[in-house]
């Protein structure tokens, strides 16, 4: 069986010996968990809505296979290619996100999806990785050339994204994009006074969302006061963790997937807790933490400001999305419909996350100084 040696000068050979193989293995592990959880959670959900038991499984097998190919394909690119991909992808995602206001499908009071044959695409998912890279490039260029208003342009793009996501509305996505951009500005050396102003603005925006959007107010009030509203989904999810105990009830033996409408998506972590137990849930959490911590540690020796800022944004978005999903399932924060990366069902989400992780692997590859372009 042929092996890749360090002397192999092919594209694949150079990629294998320069890419972060530990992070690549961790991503592959999450994709593996995604296959297992779709087999566990989706048949019952499909039956409940009158579809074939294999509907979600077959779709997610395809989505995860494409996601794996995206991770590898994008990680083969140079930083210059990543900038181009992010710019082109960001423009397309912005246009399609704006188009959802006109031709989008309305689900649960929000217009976030564009219907295509066989599935629906959520363009705003692709804004997260693309904006993180484009903003990093603009900010780093403004550092390199003080006359270039890169940071101002990045703030303008963020304001446009804010307007679009507020109009859908998608407050959770907006919060993630805001946190990513703020993290990049902070790493770039944002003045501490402005950091404080930013935190106050973030709190003010949260209060405004609570005041202006009834669904946000409802979720916050239900989180703070158990006597207010319907707690069925969260209560059921917490009971699932209790029923699973340390080792779980066994594959296929859980009941939460039979009664929760989003057991294969927003509450897939509860299915994992009931059927596979706390140990597997901790392993899943540890894999996410490993990817985030290892990504940040690899940036400590990085000299290219663009790479540092772009990777920081990609890692922050990935880690925050995982945290929001798991924390809301465990009732640590108000519920928010956000997928668990690579594990929850969803085509747009898994492919956008794969693009972001491929970008991260490409940017953190070990290259000679002259190759960082």
Wavefront OBJ file of the C-alpha trace (Angstrom):
o trace
v 0.000 0.000 0.000
v 1.567 3.343 -1.043
v 2.207 5.887 1.694
v 2.845 9.625 1.659
v 6.484 10.311 2.519
v 7.954 13.651 3.511
v 9.829 13.635 0.192
v 6.535 13.505 -1.740
v 6.300 16.845 -3.575
v 2.806 16.325 -4.958
v -0.075 18.613 -3.965
v -1.546 15.905 -1.738
v 1.831 15.064 -0.232
v 2.631 18.674 0.627
v -0.868 19.109 2.059
v -0.633 16.020 4.277
v 2.656 17.066 5.880
v 1.667 20.717 6.391
v -1.991 20.514 7.471
v -2.932 20.220 11.154
v -3.741 16.504 11.147
v -4.986 16.526 14.750
v -7.651 19.117 13.951
v -8.466 17.255 10.743
v -8.955 14.051 12.748
v -11.162 15.894 15.271
v -13.351 17.229 12.448
v -13.607 13.715 10.995
v -14.648 12.484 14.457
v -17.482 15.031 14.583
v -18.621 13.969 11.114
v -18.630 10.377 12.362
v -20.786 11.402 15.322
v -23.061 13.152 12.836
v -23.669 9.896 10.958
v -24.371 8.015 14.182
v -26.770 10.644 15.510
v -28.724 10.797 12.261
v -29.191 7.026 12.432
v -30.355 7.411 16.027
v -32.577 10.488 15.841
v -33.955 11.037 12.352
v -36.109 7.949 11.553
v -38.614 8.729 14.330
v -38.820 12.382 13.274
v -39.382 11.402 9.623
v -42.152 8.985 10.559
v -43.858 11.590 12.731
v -44.173 13.998 9.785
v -45.351 11.255 7.431
v -42.122 10.771 5.473
v -39.952 7.748 4.761
v -37.833 6.657 7.738
v -34.682 6.996 5.617
v -35.419 10.512 4.306
v -33.212 12.510 6.671
v -30.564 9.785 6.856
v -30.025 9.676 3.092
v -29.939 13.458 2.838
v -27.503 13.839 5.707
v -25.229 11.093 4.384
v -24.939 13.159 1.212
v -24.524 16.444 3.112
v -21.788 15.052 5.371
v -19.960 13.434 2.442
v -19.973 16.773 0.612
v -18.897 18.501 3.841
v -15.892 16.194 4.180
v -14.899 16.913 0.575
v -15.287 20.667 1.204
v -13.042 20.532 4.297
v -10.263 18.768 2.364
v -10.723 20.761 -0.854
v -10.700 24.167 0.829
v -7.778 23.228 3.097
v -5.657 22.655 -0.033
v -5.896 26.353 -0.906
v -3.364 29.089 -0.229
v -4.238 32.098 1.973
v -4.616 34.173 -1.218
v -7.125 31.656 -2.594
v -8.974 31.698 0.742
v -9.345 35.489 0.494
v -10.751 35.171 -3.021
v -13.133 32.395 -2.010
v -14.362 34.408 0.977
v -14.879 37.550 -1.113
v -16.791 35.792 -3.884
v -18.720 33.597 -1.459
v -19.521 36.576 0.764
v -20.929 38.615 -2.130
v -23.105 35.693 -3.269
v -24.266 35.011 0.302
v -25.134 38.691 0.826
v -27.167 38.826 -2.378
v -29.016 35.598 -1.585
v -29.653 36.704 2.012
v -31.182 39.911 0.657
v -33.200 37.819 -1.820
v -34.829 35.901 1.050
v -36.791 39.089 1.790
v -38.484 38.687 -1.601
v -38.437 35.014 -2.585
v -37.630 33.395 0.766
v -39.697 30.678 2.407
v -41.290 31.758 5.682
v -40.916 29.216 8.506
v -42.010 29.999 12.065
v -42.313 33.696 11.266
v -38.830 34.109 9.738
v -37.676 34.376 6.116
v -34.244 32.759 6.114
v -34.467 30.048 3.468
v -34.627 29.820 -0.321
v -36.443 26.732 -1.571
v -34.581 24.513 -4.041
v -35.617 21.108 -5.447
v -35.267 18.604 -2.599
v -34.055 20.987 0.100
v -33.872 24.623 1.221
v -30.716 26.711 1.513
v -30.055 29.275 4.249
v -27.616 31.787 2.665
v -26.861 33.574 5.935
v -25.027 30.460 7.171
v -22.305 31.143 4.609
v -21.961 34.758 5.732
v -20.249 33.677 8.975
v -17.027 32.157 7.553
v -16.868 34.478 4.545
v -17.331 37.648 6.595
v -14.746 36.492 9.147
v -12.099 36.142 6.417
v -13.044 39.306 4.495
v -13.120 41.395 7.687
v -9.707 39.993 8.691
v -8.253 40.928 5.303
v -9.680 44.474 5.434
v -8.484 45.076 9.015
v -5.001 43.693 8.322
v -4.694 45.785 5.147
v -5.598 48.931 7.081
v -2.733 48.105 9.462
v -0.347 47.574 6.552
v -1.484 50.718 4.682
v -2.838 53.327 7.143
v -4.469 55.319 4.320
v -6.615 52.341 3.339
v -9.937 52.518 5.269
v -10.155 48.766 5.692
v -11.622 48.754 9.195
v -14.249 51.327 8.167
v -15.233 49.179 5.178
v -15.459 46.107 7.429
v -17.741 48.008 9.815
v -19.906 49.039 6.841
v -20.213 45.411 5.684
v -21.108 44.378 9.223
v -23.815 47.085 9.342
v -25.296 45.730 6.090
v -25.301 42.180 7.495
v -26.908 43.505 10.685
v -29.693 45.110 8.660
v -30.341 41.949 6.631
v -30.355 39.566 9.603
v -32.569 41.908 11.632
v -35.060 41.986 8.758
v -35.375 38.197 8.496
v -35.248 38.168 11.616
v -32.368 35.964 12.808
v -31.155 37.404 16.096
v -29.093 34.339 17.009
v -27.090 34.473 13.775
v -26.657 38.221 14.220
v -25.311 37.679 17.752
v -22.752 35.146 16.470
v -21.580 37.419 13.622
v -21.326 40.331 16.083
v -19.276 38.269 18.534
v -16.944 37.112 15.729
v -16.362 40.666 14.476
v -15.865 42.029 17.993
v -13.329 39.255 18.745
v -11.370 40.206 15.633
v -11.365 43.896 16.561
v -10.229 43.003 20.079
v -7.349 40.838 18.833
v -6.380 43.657 16.461
v -5.809 45.883 19.497
v -9.125 47.625 20.084
v -8.845 50.378 22.708
v -10.082 49.221 26.125
v -12.484 52.159 26.284
v -13.989 51.035 22.988
v -14.100 47.464 24.308
v -16.237 48.704 27.197
v -18.421 50.714 24.825
v -18.811 47.649 22.628
v -19.913 45.501 25.557
v -22.420 48.166 26.613
v -23.691 48.366 23.037
v -24.029 44.583 22.935
v -26.092 44.678 26.144
v -28.183 47.503 24.708
v -28.773 45.546 21.508
v -29.860 42.550 23.598
v -32.354 44.705 25.491
v -33.627 46.149 22.207
v -34.112 42.637 20.808
v -35.975 41.688 23.981
v -38.231 44.736 23.574
v -38.826 44.624 19.812
v -39.084 40.897 19.031
v -41.850 38.919 20.782
v -40.158 35.536 20.187
v -36.955 36.794 21.876
v -38.950 38.152 24.823
v -40.820 34.859 25.139
v -37.618 32.783 25.215
v -35.916 35.022 27.772
v -38.968 35.084 30.054
v -39.371 31.321 29.858
v -35.701 30.902 30.717
v -35.882 33.231 33.724
v -39.268 32.131 35.095
v -40.314 28.447 34.971
v -43.937 29.516 35.556
v -44.063 31.498 32.298
v -44.956 29.902 28.959
v -44.336 26.446 27.555
v -41.187 24.633 28.745
v -42.028 21.334 27.100
v -39.001 21.011 24.797
v -36.369 22.031 27.361
v -37.968 19.980 30.133
v -38.142 16.939 27.866
v -34.503 17.402 26.838
v -33.366 17.616 30.460
v -35.356 14.490 31.302
v -33.589 12.730 28.418
v -30.188 13.484 29.951
v -31.434 12.141 33.288
v -32.805 8.985 31.664
v -29.498 8.359 29.867
v -27.375 8.536 32.988
v -23.685 7.737 32.659
v -23.731 5.105 29.897
v -27.052 5.737 28.172
v -30.026 3.504 27.457
v -28.427 2.089 24.323
v -28.637 2.853 20.584
v -32.261 3.088 19.455
v -33.625 2.794 23.000
v -34.269 6.490 23.621
v -37.720 8.093 23.651
v -36.960 11.800 23.339
v -36.615 11.509 19.550
v -40.206 10.226 19.393
v -41.695 13.331 21.005
v -39.421 16.310 20.275
v -40.064 17.874 16.839
v -36.428 19.041 16.451
v -34.726 15.993 17.971
v -32.573 15.540 14.847
v -31.526 19.201 14.709
v -31.625 21.658 17.621
v -31.957 18.959 20.323
v -29.711 16.237 18.904
v -27.455 16.607 21.963
v -30.353 15.427 24.143
v -30.715 12.317 21.958
v -26.997 11.640 22.441
v -27.404 12.052 26.198
v -30.323 9.626 26.444
v -29.038 6.879 24.157
v -25.273 7.079 24.710
v -24.996 8.703 28.136
v -22.997 11.428 29.785
v -19.634 9.919 28.808
v -20.321 10.310 25.076
v -21.719 13.814 25.636
v -18.505 14.775 27.438
v -16.462 13.286 24.583
v -18.408 15.367 22.052
v -17.855 18.473 24.182
v -14.157 17.639 24.485
v -13.760 17.334 20.701
v -15.263 20.792 20.185
v -13.058 22.223 22.933
v -9.984 20.538 21.414
v -10.596 22.132 17.995
v -11.059 25.592 19.523
v -8.102 25.421 21.931
v -5.715 23.840 19.421
v -6.667 26.409 16.808
v -5.923 29.269 19.195
v -2.641 27.715 20.354
v -1.419 27.386 16.762
v -1.878 31.142 16.362
v 0.557 32.003 19.174
v 3.573 31.723 16.875
v 1.801 33.186 13.815
v 3.285 36.424 12.397
v 0.743 37.147 9.646
v -1.970 39.443 11.076
v -4.466 38.388 8.407
v -4.084 34.727 9.352
v -4.407 35.532 13.071
v -7.572 37.606 12.617
v -9.219 35.266 10.106
v -8.507 32.140 12.171
v -9.706 33.907 15.333
v -13.018 34.740 13.666
v -13.478 31.230 12.271
v -12.676 29.587 15.614
v -14.905 32.012 17.545
v -17.876 31.371 15.241
v -17.423 27.592 15.376
v -16.985 27.431 19.139
v -19.812 29.857 19.891
v -22.271 27.950 17.707
v -21.439 24.684 19.476
v -21.740 26.374 22.871
v -25.140 27.928 22.066
v -26.594 24.597 20.919
v -25.356 22.545 23.882
v -26.026 25.253 26.489
v -29.587 25.878 25.301
v -30.290 22.127 25.305
v -29.046 21.985 28.907
v -31.116 25.079 29.802
v -28.022 27.119 30.658
v -29.115 29.907 28.292
v -32.441 30.769 26.585
v -33.302 28.374 23.766
v -32.040 29.295 20.297
v -32.540 27.344 17.102
v -28.876 26.790 16.220
v -27.392 23.545 14.954
v -24.598 21.566 16.593
v -21.741 21.676 14.034
v -21.466 18.521 11.900
v -23.834 16.612 14.219
v -27.254 18.225 13.774
v -29.252 17.707 10.590
v -28.990 20.507 8.037
v -27.479 20.982 4.600
v -26.651 24.708 4.599
v -25.301 24.588 8.138
v -23.007 21.597 7.700
v -21.585 22.824 4.378
v -20.994 26.366 5.685
v -19.256 24.964 8.768
v -17.178 22.684 6.528
v -16.124 25.713 4.485
v -15.103 27.535 7.656
v -13.096 24.598 8.983
v -11.441 24.100 5.591
v -10.452 27.781 5.654
v -9.049 27.352 9.164
v -6.966 24.334 8.124
v -5.702 26.151 5.021
v -4.692 29.268 6.964
v -2.912 27.334 9.731
v -0.916 25.016 7.467
v 2.843 25.060 8.048
v 4.433 26.959 5.187
v 7.740 28.625 4.495
v 7.612 32.371 5.054
v 7.649 33.033 1.351
v 4.647 30.789 0.758
v 2.268 32.816 2.945
v 0.474 34.765 0.210
l 1 2 3 4 5 6 7 8 9 10 11 12 13 14 15 16 17 18 19 20 21 22 23 24 25 26 27 28 29 30 31 32 33 34 35 36 37 38 39 40 41 42 43 44 45 46 47 48 49 50 51 52 53 54 55 56 57 58 59 60 61 62 63 64 65 66 67 68 69 70 71 72 73 74 75 76 77 78 79 80 81 82 83 84 85 86 87 88 89 90 91 92 93 94 95 96 97 98 99 100 101 102 103 104 105 106 107 108 109 110 111 112 113 114 115 116 117 118 119 120 121 122 123 124 125 126 127 128 129 130 131 132 133 134 135 136 137 138 139 140 141 142 143 144 145 146 147 148 149 150 151 152 153 154 155 156 157 158 159 160 161 162 163 164 165 166 167 168 169 170 171 172 173 174 175 176 177 178 179 180 181 182 183 184 185 186 187 188 189 190 191 192 193 194 195 196 197 198 199 200 201 202 203 204 205 206 207 208 209 210 211 212 213 214 215 216 217 218 219 220 221 222 223 224 225 226 227 228 229 230 231 232 233 234 235 236 237 238 239 240 241 242 243 244 245 246 247 248 249 250 251 252 253 254 255 256 257 258 259 260 261 262 263 264 265 266 267 268 269 270 271 272 273 274 275 276 277 278 279 280 281 282 283 284 285 286 287 288 289 290 291 292 293 294 295 296 297 298 299 300 301 302 303 304 305 306 307 308 309 310 311 312 313 314 315 316 317 318 319 320 321 322 323 324 325 326 327 328 329 330 331 332 333 334 335 336 337 338 339 340 341 342 343 344 345 346 347 348 349 350 351 352 353 354 355 356 357 358 359 360 361 362 363 364 365 366 367 368 369 370 371 372 373
